[in-house]
Amino acid sequence: MTREQMLAELPRQCSLGVKKSSKGYRQYWRGYKLHWDVADGGRIPISCLLTGASVHDSQVAIPLMRLSAERVSWSCDLMDSAYDAKAIRQESAKLRHEVLIKPVKRKRKTPTPDIEFSDDQKQRFKKRTIVEQLNARLKDEFGARIIYVRGASKIMAHLMFGVVVLTVDQLLRRVIDASSRASFLYHCGLPSERCVCC
């Protein structure tokens, strides 16, 4: 199935989503869900898709991987246990990526072997929280927590303004961080008593 066919099958209408919180309570929300791929080095969004809130994350993984593969090259897929599916692992292997997906304990007649991560893989797997951090920033700092428009196209436009500003902010953080490492204090060259910028 092509990427376009996969994207066409994803539901984009407003729906009710539910998940269990870390304390075991169910959380409900009505609306949409933004799924995105993020580069871990600079926390830069690569691609994103909008679906109804009821769509499971694993349904969007393969089309999102294919969409991102057209834009950038990467070597490792970091995903939480919601993405533990044979088809996702096969697609990742097809793209020649190392797969780091937290396995789900399933009750089966024939148990699957436990996957153990090496120490290096454990350190890389900790970076999967980057997407959650960017979700929080998008909601708290860039207007995605409460949206007062209706319709998938208007919601996506609203969210993309936030994603663009978030991307610019992340790029500026990288530039500022790199320049601050290069020289602790930038000085314009004027004597300090005449300098207005320092």
C-alpha positions in Angstrom: 0.0 0.0 0.0 1.4 3.4 -0.9 1.8 6.3 1.6 -1.0 8.2 -0.1 -3.4 5.3 0.3 -2.5 4.9 3.9 -3.0 8.7 4.6 -6.4 8.6 2.8 -7.6 5.8 5.1 -6.8 7.7 8.3 -9.9 9.2 9.9 -9.7 13.0 10.1 -13.1 13.8 11.7 -13.5 15.0 15.2 -13.9 12.1 17.6 -13.6 11.0 21.2 -10.2 9.8 22.5 -9.5 7.8 25.6 -6.3 6.6 27.4 -5.3 5.4 30.8 -3.2 7.8 32.9 -0.2 6.7 34.8 -2.4 6.4 37.9 -4.8 4.0 36.1 -7.6 6.5 35.5 -9.2 7.0 32.1 -8.8 10.4 30.4 -11.1 11.5 27.7 -10.9 14.3 25.2 -12.8 15.3 22.1 -11.2 16.6 19.0 -8.1 15.8 17.1 -4.6 14.4 17.7 -1.3 15.6 16.2 1.2 12.9 15.4 4.8 14.0 14.5 8.3 12.8 13.9 11.0 14.8 15.6 14.8 14.9 15.1 16.4 14.2 18.5 19.6 16.3 18.0 17.9 19.7 17.8 14.3 18.7 18.7 13.2 19.9 15.3 9.8 18.7 13.9 10.3 16.8 10.6 6.7 15.9 9.7 3.3 15.8 11.3 -0.2 14.4 10.6 -3.6 15.4 12.1 -6.2 12.6 12.8 -9.3 12.2 14.9 -8.6 11.7 18.6 -9.7 8.1 18.5 -6.9 7.0 16.2 -4.3 4.9 17.8 -0.7 6.0 17.5 0.4 2.8 15.8 -2.0 3.4 12.9 -0.1 6.5 11.9 3.4 5.2 12.4 4.1 3.7 9.0 2.7 6.6 6.9 4.6 9.1 9.1 7.8 7.1 8.7 7.4 7.1 4.9 6.6 10.8 4.9 9.7 11.6 7.0 11.9 9.3 4.9 11.2 11.5 1.9 12.5 14.6 3.8 15.5 13.4 5.9 17.7 10.4 6.6 18.1 8.9 10.0 19.3 5.6 11.4 17.3 4.8 14.5 13.6 4.7 15.4 12.8 5.4 19.0 9.2 4.5 20.0 7.3 3.7 23.1 5.3 0.5 23.7 2.2 1.8 21.8 4.2 1.2 18.6 5.1 -2.4 19.4 3.7 -4.1 16.2 5.3 -6.4 13.7 4.4 -4.3 10.7 6.1 -1.2 12.3 9.2 -3.2 13.0 9.2 -4.5 9.4 8.8 -1.1 7.9 11.6 0.2 10.1 13.9 -2.7 9.0 12.9 -2.0 5.3 14.1 1.6 5.8 17.3 0.1 7.2 16.8 1.7 10.6 17.8 0.4 14.0 14.5 -0.3 15.9 14.2 0.6 19.6 10.7 0.0 20.6 9.8 -0.9 24.2 8.1 -4.3 23.9 4.7 -5.0 25.4 4.2 -8.0 27.6 1.5 -10.0 25.9 -0.3 -13.1 27.1 0.2 -15.6 24.3 0.3 -19.4 23.9 3.9 -19.1 22.6 5.7 -16.4 24.5 7.9 -14.0 22.5 11.5 -13.7 23.6 12.3 -10.7 25.7 14.3 -8.0 23.9 17.1 -6.7 25.9 18.7 -3.3 25.1 22.4 -2.8 25.3 23.7 0.0 27.6 24.2 2.3 24.5 20.6 1.5 23.3 19.2 2.2 26.8 20.8 5.6 26.7 19.4 6.4 23.3 16.0 5.0 24.2 15.7 7.7 27.0 15.5 10.3 24.2 12.0 9.2 23.2 10.6 11.7 25.7 11.7 14.5 23.4 8.4 14.3 21.6 6.5 14.5 24.9 8.5 17.6 25.8 7.7 19.2 22.5 4.0 18.3 22.9 4.0 20.1 26.2 5.7 23.2 24.7 3.3 23.3 21.8 0.4 23.2 24.3 1.7 25.5 27.0 3.7 28.0 25.0 2.4 28.0 21.4 -1.4 27.9 21.7 -2.3 24.3 21.2 -4.0 23.5 24.5 -7.4 25.2 23.7 -8.3 25.8 20.1 -11.5 27.8 19.3 -12.0 26.8 15.7 -13.8 23.9 14.1 -12.8 21.6 11.3 -9.7 19.6 10.6 -8.2 22.1 8.1 -8.7 25.0 10.5 -7.3 23.0 13.4 -4.3 21.9 11.3 -3.6 25.5 10.2 -3.8 26.7 13.9 -1.4 23.9 15.0 1.0 24.5 12.1 1.4 28.1 13.1 2.5 26.8 16.5 4.7 24.2 15.0 6.5 26.7 12.8 7.1 29.1 15.8 8.3 26.1 17.9 10.7 25.1 15.1 12.1 28.6 14.8 12.5 28.7 18.6 14.3 25.4 18.6 16.6 26.5 15.8 17.4 29.8 17.6 18.1 27.8 20.8 20.6 25.8 18.9 22.3 28.8 17.4 22.4 30.7 20.7 23.7 27.6 22.5 26.4 27.1 19.8 27.5 30.7 19.9 27.5 30.8 23.7 29.8 27.8 23.7 32.1 29.4 21.2 32.5 32.6 23.2 31.1 33.1 26.6 30.4 36.8 26.1 29.9 38.5 22.8 31.2 42.1 22.7 30.7 44.6 19.9 34.3 45.9 20.1 33.5 49.3 21.6 35.0 50.3 24.9 32.7 49.1 27.7 31.7 52.6 28.8 30.4 53.5 25.3 28.8 50.1 24.6 25.0 50.0 24.7 24.5 46.3 23.6 26.7 44.6 26.2 
